[in-house]
Amino acid sequence: MQRLKIPVLPSIVTAALLTAIFSAGNAYTFNASRSLHALALDGKAPAFLRRHNRHGVPYTCVIVVMLLSCLAYLALGSTSAKVLNWILNFCTAATLFNWTVMSFTWIRFNQAMKAQGIDRHIYLPAPSKIQPYAAYWAFIWGFIFLWVQGYSVFLKGNWNTATFIFDYGIIALAGGIGLGFKIFQRTPFHRSKDVDLETDLDFFEALDNYYKDQQDDVPLNYKDKIMAKLF
């Protein structure tokens, strides 16, 4: 940037980066706090996380998420930075696992609709034009990268037990939790023709109709029409 001889350019880039970081942090804080609140409402997280203020903000969940974000300060120390790197590797592997499972879930969902004679273009309010190919594409690459994302630990002289655990531990942990739940709760593995596609459908149909009514009341401008065509 110095070669461009624009003195203010570094400050502009720094401001843009800080804005992007703040935006990403704000988005992840919102998503994490609402997901945690939903788990609490479903009885899968402590009851105190159900609390919210008069504006509907789950403040206890926001506090918990903000406290967890303080782990970023581990980067300030050389030894603690290594621990932070392990945590980041674990979170990266967990994200890959999450997207792989979501892709597989959609594939099974699509198979269930086919087995039960349901046309997804009619059944779903916004069917994707690139499905089911996108789901298979995401599942295949997610599965591959889930196993190769920590490949460097297998190179000669690079073995590190802690790195291996944090890179690949999520596979054993999540797989064990999933199978353990199925075993202890005695929940069956359903065939495509037996998958329940009707429970709580009325709620989602009412929610979809509500948003459709809201959209009908608002006139679309040129930009909104283009976005509606694309998405």
BELCORLIN-V657120 format. One record per backbone hydrogen bond with DSSP energy under -0.5 kcal/mol. NH is the residue of the N-H (numbers start at 1). CO is the residue of the C=O. If there is no record, write none. Layout:
NH;CO  NH;CO
//
This chain:
4;1  5;2  6;1  7;5  9;6  12;8  13;9  14;10  15;11  16;12  17;13  18;14  19;15  20;16  21;17  22;18  23;19  24;20  25;21  26;22  27;23  28;24  29;25  30;26  31;27  32;28  33;29  34;30  35;31  36;32  37;33  38;34  39;35  40;36  41;37  42;38  43;40  44;39  45;39  49;46  50;47  51;48  53;57  56;53  58;56  59;57  60;51  62;58  63;59  64;60  65;61  66;62  67;63  68;64  69;65  70;66  70;67  71;68  72;69  73;70  74;71  75;72  76;73  77;74  81;77  82;78  82;79  83;79  84;80  85;81  86;82  87;83  88;84  89;85  90;86  91;87  92;88  93;89  94;90  95;91  96;92  97;93  98;94  99;95  100;96  101;97  102;98  103;99  104;100  105;101  106;102  107;103  108;104  109;105  110;106  111;107  112;108  113;109  114;110  115;111  116;112  117;114  118;113  120;118  122;119  123;119  124;120  127;124  131;128  134;130  136;132  137;133  138;134  139;135  140;136  141;137  142;138  143;139  144;140  145;141  146;142  147;143  147;144  148;144  149;145  151;148  153;150  154;151  155;152  158;155  164;160  165;161  166;162  167;163  168;164  169;165  171;168  172;168  173;169  174;170  175;171  176;172  177;173  178;174  179;175  180;176  181;177  182;178  183;179  184;180  185;181  186;182  187;182  190;188  194;191  195;191  195;192  197;195  201;198  204;200  205;201  206;202  207;203  208;204  209;205  210;206  211;207  212;208  213;209  214;210  215;211  216;212  217;213  218;214  218;215  219;217  225;221  226;222  227;223  228;224  229;225  230;226  231;227
//
